[in-house]
Amino acid sequence: MKRVLLVDDNDRYASAISGDLESRGAEVVRVRSAAEGVSMIEQQGDSFDGIVTDITIETQTSGLRVLQAALRTGFEGTVATASTGLDTWIGYFVNRFLLGTVYGCRYLIPKRLIKQRERVVWIRIDR
């Protein structure tokens, strides 16, 4: 991914994800709210190769609005989701189905690993 929209209100997580993407050569554009993310997708979606969104921005499910905007606008790039909801096995399997199948995410990023080790793990969802 060359240009990535990152939607996350937590500076620590956003910094870790941005750093990981930038180390891979990506330009990262960060916004802090679901509303800003939706607006960026609607106005500039074609200029991004990827979208990474936290699910629990502002409220427990605000990030789903970002994913819905990507679906609604026909975004064709890579979509990834970062969530603490991936930190348990049951949460992982539920979210793998919900975020992967329903919302079209290609990667899941569990936040527990970032919190513990400052390391970003990208779990690919094969469809």
Summary of the structure (lengths in Angstrom):
residues: 127
radius of gyration: 13.0
end to end distance: 19.4
largest distance: 36.6
contacts: 422
relative contact order: 0.17
helix: 48%
strand: 21%
